[in-house]
Amino acid sequence: MSKLNILEFPDPRLRRVARPVETVGERERQLAEDMLETMYEARGIGLAATQVNEGIRLVVMDLSEERDEPRVFINPEIVERDGSQTCEEGCLSVPGVYAEVERAEKITVRSLDLDGESRELEADGLLAVCIQHEIDHLDGKVFIDYLSPLKRRMVEKRLRKQQREKATA
């Protein structure tokens, strides 16, 4: 296993749309393992392949307190949505920024597992939010895209300042 580098906003690579995985093989299994290790070390609950500069539709997450319930979604797609909820979100690619985002309350997601088998999962609450957030990454979106233009500009300015400070430290 190896820790991967997490891209930070406004890195333009976060805007790339990921391509579908044609065949699930050892490369995808190793990437999922490396992504989980990276996510755990960064103290996150979800990570999309695009956040580690891999242009494929692969997402990992673990919402458990003990960090012992890893989930992997390959080529995830939401096939059903219901209701709405507003939840405060953060992101490993947008460090230190949290904002209220409205998303579907319940979803059904279809994806492949690490064996290449198709599966469906009904999710609500935090799991539904996390899945929607990570699929957004695969589509080249970041959660701050849901903010008003004024709030988004303020966040972008703050993040650029943080990056300049990091570069000179």
N, C-alpha and C positions, 0 to 999 in steps of 0.2 A: 504494500500500500504506500501511497505517497500523497502528501498534502499538495493541493493544487492552488494556484493563484486565483483569487476572486477579483474579477473586474469591478471597478468602481465607477459609478456615474460621475461625469458625463461621457465615459468611454464610448465611442461610437459603435464598438463591437456589440454592446448591449442592445443595439437597435436591429441587429440582424435577425431575420426570421429563420428558425431552425428547420432543417430538412428531415423528413421522416426516416426512420431506421428501416432499412430493407430487410435485414436478417439479424436476429439477435444472436451474437456470438461472444467469444471470449473478450474481445475488445470492449463491448458494451458492459459486460459483467465487471471487468476490471475498472472501467470508468465509473460505474455506479459505486463500487467499493471505495475508490479514491474520493469520489464526491461525498460519500457519507462520512468518511474520515475528516475531510475538509470542513464539512458542515458542523460536525460535532466539535471540532477544535475551535471553530469560529463562534460556537454557542448559538447556532441558528436552528431553525426547525424545518427549513426547506431550502433546496438549492436546485437550480436548473442548469443543464449543461451549458447553455449560452453564457451563464455567469462565470464559467471557468474556461471560456473561449473554445468551447466545443459546439459545433453547429448542428447538433442532432437533437431530436425530440426525446429527451430523457430527463426525468425529474426524480429527485430523491427527497424524502422527508421522514421525520420522526417526531411526533408530538408527545411522546411518552416522557414522564418525569425521569424515569430510569435510563432513558436513551437506549432502550432495548427492543424497540418495535419499528425497525426501519421499513420503509415502503419505497418501492421503485415503480415508476410509471414510464413505460416506453410508448411513444406515439399517443399520449393521452389526448382524448377529445371529450368535451362535455356534450352529452347527448340529450340531457334534460336539465332544466332549471326551474326552480320554484321559489317564490317569495323573495324577500330582500332583507338584508341585515347590514348594519353599519358597524365596522370594527376598526380599531386602531391597528395599523399595520406598520411594520418596519421592514428593512431589507438589508441583507449582507452587502449588497452592491450600493446601498445608499446609507452608509453608516451614520448613526446618531440622529436620523430623521424618522419621525413617526407622524402619521396623519390618519384621519378618519377616512375610510373608503367604503362605498356602498357596493355590495356584491349580492349574488343570489344566496338565499338562506339554505336551500337544499339543491344538490346537484346529483346527477348520475354521470359518472365518468367511465369511459371505455378505454382500455389500454392493453398493452402486452406486458407480460411479466418477464423475468430474467430467463425463462425457458422458451420465450417466444409464444406463449399461450395467451389467447385473448381472454380478458376478464372484464367484468363490470362491477362498479362499486357505487353504492348510494352513500352520500356523505352530507352531513350538515354541520353547523357550528364552525369551530376553528378548522376542522379538517376541510370543509368545503371552501373556506376562505383561503387556506394554504394552497389547495389544488388550483383554484382560480388564479391566485397570485403567481404561482410557478408557471402555469400555462401561458399567462401573459408574457413572461420572460421569453418563452419559446416563440412567441409571436412578435417579439421586438418591442414590447411595452414594459414600462417600469411603473410602479404604483404611484409615483408622483404625477404621472400623466393624468390621473383622476382629479388632481387639485385644480383650483382656479388658476388662471394665468398669473395673477399677482403672487399667490403663494408659491407657485412653481418657480417663478423667477427668483423669489427670496431664497428658496431652497437651493437652487442652482448656484446662486451667488455665494451662499455659505459653503457649499461643497467645494467650489473652486478655490475659495480662500483656504479651506482645510488642506486641500491638495498642495497649494503653494507652500503652506507652512510645513507640511510633511517633507516636501522636496528640499527645503532649506535647512531642515533639522539635522 
